[in-house]
Amino acid sequence: MVSEKQLLIVEDDEGFSRTLKRSFERRGYDVLVASSLEQVNSLLKENRPGFAVVDLKLGPQSGLACVQALHAHDPAMLIVVLTGFASIATAVEAIKLGAANYLAKPSNTDDIEAAFARSGGDPDAPLAPRPTSIKTLEWEHIHEVLKDSDFNISEAARRLGMHRRTLARKLAKRQVG
C-alpha cells in the first residue's frame, strides 16, 4: 500500500508509540507501528511509508539497523531518529545511514513534524563556538563506546574500564525522556 502521508513508527515503548500513533492519526497520517527490525521488514513488504520515526534503542537492538533498512527500501523516505541516549556519535551514524534528522527525547508530534520539514538542512546555520565541558566529552565518549558495543552495558563498562553498576548509574542520571 502506498500512501502520501503514511508514517512508520518504530518504538518498543508501547505507551509512547500508542500516543504518537494517535497524535499523527489526528493530523491525517496513516500510521504503521513496529517494535523491531523484523517487524519493520515485514511491514515494508506490503507498505511504502514516506515518513518514519525510529527510536535509537529498541530493547537489546539498535534502531540504527532499522534506519539503514528503511533508507535502503526507499532513499526518499524522511526518517527521524528519537533517542533518550543522544550523543554526537550516534547522531552522525544515524545521518550517515539515511536519517533526515535526530531528536532527543522528550519530543512531541510538533517537534517531529518540524524535523521532517527541516530534512534538507540549513547551509546558513550559525557556526557559534561552543566550549565543550569535560562532562559532555565523557558523556559523548560513553555513548560512542555504548554504540560500538551494541548498547550492551556490561561490555561497554568493560571497554571503559569501569564497573557495570557505575556505568548504569551514569546513564540513569543523564537519560533524557
BELJO-V92610 format. One record per pair of residues at least 12 apart in sequence whose C-alpha atoms are under 10 Angstrom apart, sorted by sequence separation. I is the first residue (numbers start at 1). J is the second residue. D is the distance in whole Angstrom. If there is no record, write none. Layout:
BEGIN
{{I J D} {I J D}}
END
This chain:
BEGIN
{{9 21 7} {21 33 8} {54 66 7} {55 67 9} {67 79 7} {90 102 9} {91 103 9} {103 115 8} {144 156 9} {145 157 9} {153 165 9} {8 21 9} {20 33 10} {54 67 7} {67 80 9} {81 94 7} {91 104 10} {101 114 10} {102 115 8} {143 156 9} {145 158 10} {146 159 9} {154 167 9} {7 21 9} {52 66 10} {53 67 9} {67 81 8} {80 94 9} {81 95 9} {101 115 6} {142 156 8} {145 159 7} {146 160 9} {153 167 7} {154 168 9} {9 24 10} {17 32 10} {18 33 9} {32 47 9} {52 67 9} {66 81 10} {79 94 9} {80 95 9} {87 102 10} {100 115 8} {101 116 7} {142 157 9} {145 160 7} {153 168 7} {17 33 7} {54 70 10} {79 95 9} {86 102 9} {100 116 7} {101 117 10} {7 24 8} {17 34 9} {32 49 8} {64 81 9} {86 103 8} {87 104 9} {100 117 10} {101 118 8} {102 119 10} {142 159 10} {6 24 10} {7 25 9} {17 35 9} {31 49 9} {36 54 10} {52 70 8} {63 81 8} {80 98 9} {81 99 7} {86 104 6} {100 118 8} {101 119 6} {142 160 8} {153 171 10} {5 24 10} {6 25 10} {14 33 10} {30 49 9} {33 52 10} {35 54 9} {36 55 10} {51 70 10} {52 71 10} {63 82 9} {79 98 7} {80 99 6} {81 100 8} {82 101 9} {83 102 8} {84 103 9} {85 104 7} {86 105 8} {100 119 5} {101 120 9} {141 160 9} {5 25 10} {14 34 10} {31 51 10} {32 52 9} {33 53 10} {34 54 9} {35 55 9} {50 70 10} {63 83 9} {78 98 8} {79 99 5} {80 100 6} {81 101 6} {82 102 6} {83 103 6} {84 104 6} {85 105 8} {99 119 9} {100 120 8} {101 121 9} {8 29 10} {12 33 9} {14 35 8} {31 52 9} {36 57 10} {37 58 9} {49 70 9} {77 98 9} {78 99 7} {79 100 5} {80 101 5} {81 102 5} {82 103 5} {83 104 5} {84 105 5} {100 121 8} {5 27 10} {6 28 9} {7 29 6} {8 30 9} {9 31 7} {10 32 9} {11 33 8} {12 34 8} {13 35 8} {29 51 10} {36 58 7} {48 70 10} {76 98 9} {77 99 9} {78 100 6} {79 101 7} {80 102 6} {81 103 6} {82 104 6} {83 105 5} {84 106 7} {5 28 7} {6 29 6} {7 30 6} {8 31 6} {9 32 6} {10 33 6} {11 34 6} {12 35 5} {35 58 7} {36 59 9} {75 98 7} {77 100 9} {78 101 8} {79 102 9} {80 103 7} {81 104 8} {82 105 6} {83 106 8} {84 107 10} {5 29 5} {6 30 5} {7 31 5} {8 32 5} {9 33 5} {10 34 5} {11 35 5} {12 36 7} {35 59 9} {36 60 10} {37 61 8} {49 73 10} {50 74 8} {56 80 10} {57 81 10} {74 98 10} {75 99 10} {76 100 10} {81 105 10} {82 106 8} {83 107 9} {4 29 8} {5 30 6} {6 31 6} {7 32 6} {8 33 6} {9 34 6} {10 35 5} {11 36 8} {36 61 8} {37 62 9} {41 66 9} {44 69 9} {48 73 8} {49 74 9} {50 75 10} {51 76 9} {52 77 7} {53 78 9} {54 79 7} {55 80 9} {56 81 6} {57 82 9} {68 93 10} {72 97 9} {82 107 8} {142 167 9} {3 29 9} {4 30 9} {5 31 8} {6 32 8} {7 33 8} {8 34 7} {9 35 8} {10 36 7} {36 62 9} {37 63 8} {40 66 7} {44 70 8} {48 74 8} {50 76 7} {51 77 5} {52 78 6} {53 79 6} {54 80 6} {55 81 6} {56 82 6} {57 83 7} {64 90 8} {67 93 10} {68 94 8} {71 97 7} {72 98 8} {3 30 7} {10 37 8} {36 63 8} {37 64 10} {39 66 10} {40 67 10} {49 76 10} {50 77 5} {51 78 5} {52 79 5} {53 80 5} {54 81 5} {55 82 5} {56 83 5} {57 84 8} {64 91 10} {67 94 7} {68 95 10} {70 97 9} {71 98 5} {2 30 10} {3 31 10} {35 63 10} {37 65 7} {38 66 9} {41 69 8} {45 73 10} {49 77 7} {50 78 6} {51 79 6} {52 80 6} {53 81 6} {54 82 6} {55 83 6} {56 84 8} {57 85 8} {66 94 10} {67 95 9} {68 96 9} {69 97 9} {70 98 8} {71 99 8} {142 170 9} {143 171 9} {10 39 9} {36 65 10} {37 66 5} {40 69 8} {41 70 8} {44 73 8} {48 77 9} {49 78 9} {50 79 9} {51 80 8} {52 81 8} {53 82 7} {54 83 8} {55 84 9} {56 85 8} {64 93 8} {65 94 9} {67 96 10} {68 97 5} {69 98 9} {70 99 9} {71 100 10} {142 171 9} {10 40 7} {36 66 8} {37 67 9} {40 70 8} {44 74 10} {55 85 10} {56 86 9} {64 94 6} {67 97 6} {68 98 6} {82 112 9} {9 40 9} {63 94 9} {64 95 10} {66 97 9} {67 98 6} {68 99 8} {81 112 9} {139 170 9} {8 40 8} {37 69 8} {41 73 9} {64 96 10} {65 97 8} {67 99 6} {80 112 7} {139 171 9} {20 53 10} {37 70 10} {64 97 7} {67 100 10} {79 112 10} {80 113 9} {56 90 8} {64 98 9} {81 115 10} {8 43 9} {56 91 10} {64 99 9} {80 115 7} {139 174 8} {8 44 10} {17 53 10} {79 115 9} {80 116 7} {78 115 9} {79 116 8} {17 55 10} {56 94 9} {78 116 6} {8 47 9} {77 116 10} {78 117 9} {80 119 9} {7 47 10} {8 48 9} {79 119 9} {6 47 9} {7 48 9} {8 49 6} {78 119 7} {6 48 8} {7 49 5} {8 50 8} {9 51 9} {10 52 7} {11 53 8} {12 54 10} {13 55 9} {78 120 10} {1 44 9} {6 49 5} {7 50 6} {8 51 6} {9 52 6} {10 53 6} {11 54 6} {12 55 8} {1 45 9} {2 46 9} {3 47 8} {4 48 9} {5 49 7} {6 50 6} {7 51 5} {8 52 5} {9 53 5} {10 54 5} {11 55 5} {1 46 6} {2 47 6} {3 48 7} {4 49 8} {5 50 6} {6 51 6} {7 52 5} {8 53 6} {9 54 6} {10 55 6} {11 56 9} {12 57 8} {13 58 8} {54 99 9} {1 47 5} {2 48 5} {3 49 7} {4 50 7} {5 51 7} {6 52 9} {7 53 8} {8 54 8} {9 55 8} {10 56 9} {11 57 8} {12 58 5} {13 59 9} {53 99 9} {56 102 9} {1 48 6} {2 49 7} {3 50 8} {4 51 9} {10 57 10} {11 58 7} {12 59 7} {52 99 9} {55 102 10} {56 103 10} {1 49 8} {2 50 9} {10 58 8} {11 59 9} {52 100 10} {53 101 10} {54 102 9} {55 103 10} {56 104 10} {51 100 10} {53 102 10} {55 104 10} {87 136 9} {88 137 10} {53 103 10} {55 105 10} {87 137 10} {90 140 9} {88 139 10} {89 140 7} {11 63 9} {87 139 8} {88 140 6} {89 141 8} {10 63 8} {86 139 9} {87 140 5} {88 141 9} {89 142 10} {90 143 8} {85 139 10} {86 140 8} {87 141 9} {89 143 7} {90 144 7} {93 147 10} {85 140 10} {87 142 9} {88 143 8} {89 144 6} {10 66 8} {87 143 6} {88 144 8} {89 145 9} {90 146 10} {10 67 10} {86 143 8} {87 144 8} {90 147 7} {85 143 7} {89 147 8} {90 148 10} {53 112 8} {89 148 10} {52 112 10} {87 147 10} {85 146 10} {8 70 10} {51 113 10} {53 116 10} {52 116 9} {51 116 8} {7 77 10} {9 79 10} {105 175 9} {106 176 7} {107 177 8} {7 78 9} {8 79 9} {9 80 10} {10 81 9} {11 82 9} {104 175 10} {105 176 6} {106 177 5} {7 79 10} {10 82 10} {104 176 7} {105 177 5} {104 177 8} {27 109 9} {64 147 10} {23 108 9} {24 109 7} {62 147 8} {23 109 7} {24 110 10} {85 171 8} {23 110 10} {84 171 10} {20 108 8} {21 109 9} {24 112 10} {62 150 7} {86 174 10} {19 108 10} {20 109 7} {24 113 9} {61 150 7} {62 151 7} {85 174 8} {86 175 9} {19 109 10} {57 147 10} {60 150 8} {61 151 8} {84 174 9} {85 175 6} {86 176 8} {60 151 7} {61 152 9} {84 175 6} {85 176 7} {20 112 10} {59 151 9} {60 152 8} {83 175 9} {84 176 5} {85 177 9} {57 150 10} {58 151 10} {83 176 8} {84 177 5} {57 151 8} {83 177 8}}
END
